[in-house]
Amino acid sequence: MVRAMWKTLSGEPVVDLVQTVRGLMRRRDCVVHVGTDSQVRGDRVHFATALAVITPGAGGRLLYRRELGARMPALAQRLFREAELSIHAARLLEHRVGRRIVVHVDANSDERHRSSRYVHALAGMVRGFGFEVRVKPHSWCASRVADHLVRFVPAQSN
């Protein structure tokens, strides 16, 4: 797995994630949302983890990290890896920023979707680490933001 550093949406490197997130939290009601999505391209899997610091009524700021890994043959492997990457990011911050952290999982509880088979296990995994969890259709940080980052934001050199 090739792990890149955190960046701002404009591509600027984030030297200290904790200090940067603290600096973005100007009010007590700020919430940190974390989500990861992936896309298979050839024999590799591209992952993007999005970290959104939201201030209700005042917008938010976005940080992200992209990673590259070997192709995973099963959907379950990718979904659990996505959750693992999001949990890792949340754990980096959990005791250092003093704010609510919500982990978004890119799985759908609607049984028409293949990911529905794993939604309870993924949500349980996130809750087991003590984080609030969101699944589709409420997991916008994974299913919208990280999805956009993994699909449309070109990889930049580190």
Protein Blocks (a to p, Z undefined) as FASTA:
>chain_A
ZZdddddfkopacfblmlmmmmmmmbfkbccddddddddehjbccdddddddddehiapa
dddddddddddfbfklmmmmmmmmmmmmmmmmmmmnopacdddddbdfbfkbmklmmmmm
mmmmmmmnopacdddfklmmlmmmmmmmmmmmccddZZ
